[in-house]
């Protein structure tokens, strides 16, 4: 039991000072609308193309550098 309490105390010792962000007031609880706006922004800014190109290039590099 002593080891468990030491582990817990070490865990809480390393928590950041701003851990109080977990208890915050939510001003806009419409999660689905927020996700839709974020997705539309992701598409409109062209970030989806950067993601797809990065996935393709990463897959090609992985296949070129693997043996067997």
C-alpha positions as CSV (number, residue, x, y, z in Angstrom):
1,X,0.0,0.0,0.0
2,X,2.9,2.3,0.7
3,X,4.1,2.0,-2.9
4,X,0.6,2.9,-4.2
5,X,0.4,6.0,-2.1
6,X,4.0,7.1,-3.2
7,X,3.0,6.6,-6.9
8,X,-0.1,8.7,-6.5
9,X,1.8,11.5,-4.7
10,X,4.4,11.5,-7.5
11,X,1.6,11.7,-10.1
12,X,0.0,14.7,-8.4
13,X,3.3,16.3,-7.8
14,X,4.0,16.5,-11.6
15,X,0.6,17.8,-12.6
16,X,0.7,21.3,-14.2
17,X,-0.4,24.3,-12.2
18,X,-3.2,25.0,-14.6
19,X,-4.9,21.7,-14.0
20,X,-7.9,23.8,-12.9
21,X,-8.8,24.0,-16.6
22,X,-10.7,20.7,-16.2
23,X,-13.4,22.5,-14.2
24,X,-14.5,25.3,-16.6
25,X,-17.7,26.8,-17.6
26,X,-19.1,25.8,-21.0
27,X,-20.6,28.7,-22.8
28,X,-21.7,26.9,-26.0
29,X,-22.9,23.3,-25.3
30,X,-23.8,22.6,-28.9
31,X,-21.0,20.1,-29.5
32,X,-22.3,18.8,-32.9
33,X,-22.4,22.4,-34.3
34,X,-18.9,23.1,-33.1
35,X,-17.6,19.9,-34.7
36,X,-19.3,20.7,-38.0
37,X,-17.8,24.2,-38.0
38,X,-14.4,22.8,-37.3
39,X,-14.7,20.2,-40.1
40,X,-15.9,22.9,-42.6
41,X,-13.0,25.1,-41.6
42,X,-10.6,22.1,-42.0
43,X,-12.0,21.5,-45.6
44,X,-12.2,25.2,-46.6
45,X,-8.6,26.0,-45.6
46,X,-7.2,23.0,-47.6
47,X,-5.7,21.3,-44.6
48,X,-7.4,18.0,-45.7
49,X,-5.1,18.0,-48.8
50,X,-2.1,18.4,-46.6
51,X,-3.3,15.5,-44.4
52,X,-3.9,13.2,-47.4
53,X,-0.5,14.1,-49.1
54,X,1.3,13.5,-45.8
55,X,-0.4,10.1,-45.4
56,X,0.5,9.1,-48.9
57,X,4.1,10.3,-48.7
58,X,4.5,8.7,-45.3
59,X,3.1,5.4,-46.6
60,X,5.5,5.5,-49.5
61,X,8.5,6.2,-47.3
62,X,7.5,3.4,-44.9
63,X,7.3,1.0,-47.8
64,X,10.7,2.1,-49.2
65,X,12.5,1.8,-45.9
66,X,11.1,-1.5,-44.8
67,X,12.9,-4.7,-45.5
68,X,11.1,-7.8,-46.5
